[in-house]
Amino acid sequence: MSKNPLSRRQFMQIGTGALVSTTVAKNVLQPHILSAATLSGKPVPPSDTVRFASIGTGVRGCEHLMASLNVPGIQCVAVCDLYDSRHTAAQEAVKNPSVPATGDYRAILDRKDVDSVLIATMDHQHRRIFEDACAAGKDVYCEKPMSHTVEEGFAMVEAAHKNGRMVAVGSQRVSSILYAKAKEIYDSGKLGEVFSINAYWDRNSPSGAWVYPIPPDASESTIDWKTFLIGAPNHSFDPYRFFRWRCFTDYGEGLGGDLFVHLLSGIHFITSTNAPALRAQSSGGLYHFKDGREFPDLIETLYDYPNFRVTLRCNLNNNGGEFIGFYGTQGTMIIKDNTLSFRPEDTRPEPEGYSIYGWPAALRNQYLQKWHAEHPLPAALASKIDDTGESWVTPPGYSDTVDHQANFYNAVRTRKPVVENEVFGNHTAIGCHLANFSYFEKDVAVWDPAAKKIVKG
Ligand SMILES: NC(=O)c1ccc[n+]([C@@H]2O[C@H](COP(=O)([O-])OP(=O)(O)OC[C@H]3O[C@@H](n4cnc5c(N)ncnc54)[C@H](O)[C@@H]3O)[C@@H](O)[C@H]2O)c1
């Protein structure tokens, strides 16, 4: 700690009034849905309506159906789920009680009037439906994490490419106006060099920990348990496994697949990264939600990328919210929930002000005199640093899910690239597999790009 009551930088800031004004103004970002979801700013003609079906109409599927009502130029023409009550839930969500509902997604893929499908099933079911949909000539919006295993992800990429399909993966933050602004700042170079990125997503409610209630009508006669088990080991009927599937390794990836993948997608998008991390090392444990789950309720992972390190944490025992921080040599950028802020670092020169207090006064003064002679004050003062920074928020009611859907359906119409395609989605899913591999193997997880495999470090 400096014994100097005021450092040169602080002195200069007082001189410029910067320390006095500490209020950071928030700029409200403008939503871009209206222009993004229309063609050339004009309303979508009826002939360009994209007809889609939702396969999986649970929590996220219904959320998507509700959001779809705000996306111009699309129409839900079928819904599909393994649990009967979710047919009704989907019809209610899309405000159309007569939209056809089925338990067999192949019946939807056979329909010629379906342009695209939205896959919002448990993660272990993504691959099969994805591959069948691509083979049937449908474009696919697949929820995140794209894959349940590394091998599946590459098979899905191949299926999309072989069949020439448009694919979007569902980490909707990458379509957010907040993340677009963050990317603009990152790309401008205002952060300088960024060697360290730190992100977390913490929440501590039972709902946030997937302790979902079991609906009173859940039984083997209302749920197609046999189909649910496809792609997973056999198991007797268990509604907890069906409704709280994220807790079990057979169907989900725990916090890695649920939340890390959102944080990684945001980081990859902002930094223009389109490759998995080089390696990852995780630590954590199951501390509070000891309800038979197989995944930890706290996981922290350190990722190595070629140019920076990323530390991620998800903690179900604290309610810290969602956060990504980019720490650069010239500035710091923070995304906290729906707010983005940027603050420049003060890198103007100042004399060393700590160790010289272990010198005799004469030597200290000699050093300071020389230093000040070499760094005249007026020149330094001229470069004013506004360390109050700037911040931006999304407007009330803003939905990045609506923007992400709009991005996909526009791509279906125009065949122009989506913001998060299958290659990008595969890479961020590998990030969550790296984290889980390291956690369960208690070893460093190394990405082997040639073998397309995770190996022990
Ligand atoms: N992007 C996001 O913010 C976000 C949020 C929540 C969930 N998700 C993702 O969405 C997906 C679904 O999550 P959820 O919370 O809605 O789960 P959920 O359990 O509420 O719903 C999944 C539904 O898929 C259905 N299903 C499974 N296999 C099927 C099949 N073969 N055919 C038809 N229906 C099938 C099930 O019957 C179930 O109703 C997951 O991949 C999850 O990671 C993404």
The ligand as an ORCA input file, in Angstrom:
! r2SCAN-3c Opt
* xyz 0 1
  N     -31.527    -21.608    -24.051
  C     -32.010    -21.605    -22.832
  O     -32.000    -20.603    -22.134
  C     -32.598    -22.864    -22.291
  C     -33.398    -22.833    -21.150
  C     -33.927    -24.027    -20.702
  C     -33.658    -25.207    -21.369
  N     -32.871    -25.197    -22.455
  C     -32.592    -26.442    -23.182
  O     -33.817    -26.869    -23.777
  C     -33.922    -28.288    -23.759
  C     -35.184    -28.693    -23.018
  O     -35.119    -28.238    -21.683
  P     -36.466    -28.098    -20.826
  O     -36.112    -27.344    -19.617
  O     -37.541    -27.578    -21.681
  O     -36.743    -29.617    -20.461
  P     -38.161    -30.247    -20.146
  O     -37.915    -31.514    -19.426
  O     -39.034    -29.234    -19.483
  O     -38.787    -30.555    -21.578
  C     -38.224    -31.480    -22.464
  C     -39.378    -32.133    -23.209
  O     -38.835    -32.871    -24.302
  C     -39.744    -33.945    -24.532
  N     -39.078    -34.979    -25.310
  C     -37.992    -35.718    -25.002
  N     -37.703    -36.577    -25.986
  C     -38.634    -36.373    -26.958
  C     -38.894    -36.962    -28.203
  N     -38.132    -37.958    -28.687
  N     -39.941    -36.513    -28.937
  C     -40.732    -35.526    -28.467
  N     -40.547    -34.926    -27.271
  C     -39.500    -35.345    -26.521
  C     -40.101    -34.425    -23.141
  O     -41.306    -35.130    -23.154
  C     -40.166    -33.115    -22.359
  O     -41.489    -32.659    -22.187
  C     -32.632    -28.772    -23.120
  O     -31.703    -29.089    -24.119
  C     -32.157    -27.601    -22.310
  O     -30.782    -27.575    -22.096
  C     -32.352    -24.064    -22.949
*
